[in-house]
């Protein structure tokens, strides 16, 4: 079965679906072995070719995407998901630019992580090598299709893409374009494959394909991520639930705090680095909260406040429930509370944060140092928006995800995070003495 056939096949029976997924994984493993030998120049030329093809065939992409958007509206998808699903000329250009950026980044494959000459004369090196076959499980974000392909290919890996049915047409066109470019560059089209998306069992077959798939990366909501992590037998990198906080300290400059708050919350509320909670020090609450509530409402953000916030904001505030503190809204909603101290803010984040991104706005260097030392998250921002937690903003090019776990990667994942290592020992007839 070809890549195109695998991506467009109708819903199969249970055993047929399992064989489709495993057959794709076997082809990917073969393609990964070939891709691992590709030179940096070959891979960079491939990525530039893919970027050019996306721009040249943008009309084809948008037409397919419009079909997905129409189906999504008909199915009643929320605005946050429709925003993630939508592709425009600008977003296609951004995907292409992301591929070009990745092409310009150093190739991690073959990099010597550390090395030494042992006392017995053996020359020892630990070098970066591709992971092999990477499985991606993700929801209605077709840009992930291109980001994942670009990063995995540059790191010498093959990728199996299991997107959602809501983006079926968009993903199919994108993978077809990428596969065409792979073939044009003399590389196996099976290095990028799209798995069937109409049956959740395909996810289970992917995440249990030990020996064929080397790692699985889920990107999406909390339900998707927990399902993959809990059911996978293939090693999994947990990504992305973003219950992010902005803490406004007693010493904060109000204008700076408002800029950071609005950018963190309202710039693009449907992404994982958007702020979901605002915490305000009690010493400035009476003065700062009226301005913050007015600015948030001006940006169409609904404020869910604790008793102190309701007392200040009145009818402009929705009383929050305990569940609000743990909610990743992904919408124009924010939970707002007043804390007695920086220590209380840190304790609140420890109790409710997801380990993604936390921000402090302060003019006190000691407060900033205390916050960065005590908050346990993949990224901590000092006087900067949570929106900066992004592979592109961190100089990695397009990211494959933002890991909220501690092994094997944490934070935005770029090229080095898509490699493993192996040890190479150069001897001269060395044998180990008997013990």
Secondary structure by P-SEA (a helix, b strand, c coil): ccaaaaaccccccaaaaaaaaaaaaaaaaaaaaaaaaccaaaaaaaaaaaaaaaaaaaaaaaaaaaaaaaaaaaacccaaaaaaacccaaaaaaaaaaaaaaaaccccccccccccccccbbbbbbbbbbccbbbbbbcccaaaaaaaaaaaaaabbbbbbbccccaaaaaaaaaaaaaaaaaaaccccccbbbcccccaaaaaaaaaccccccbbbbbccaaaaaaaaaccccbbbbccccbbbbbbcccccaaaaaaaaaaaccccccccccccbbbbbcccccccaaaaaaaaaaacccccccaaaaaaccccccccccccccccccccbbbbbccccaaaaaaaaaacccccbbbbbcccaaaaaaaaacccccccccccccccccccccccccccccccccccccccccccccbbbbbbbbbcccccccc
